[in-house]
Amino acid sequence: MFDLFDEYPMLMFALEALIALSLLVFIVFWTASGKKKAARQQSARTTRAATDTPPDATSGNPRQG
């Protein structure tokens, strides 16, 4: 195996570049999926808050405060 690297020294650089590129793509997708998940949760909260009726409107009792 090491004879292969001795015969083709640029193979080591290509392998290192491939590993670095794979790591970069993984990090980008990992962080992008977290932002999408947070955005979905935020939009679900605002949608739920907009469609829910306040508790005091359905009970008929005035809110004390």
PyMOL commands that set and color helices and strands:
alter all, ss='L'
color gray80, all
select helices_A, chain A and resi 2-7+10-51+55-59
alter helices_A, ss='H'
color red, helices_A
deselect
rebuild
show_as cartoon
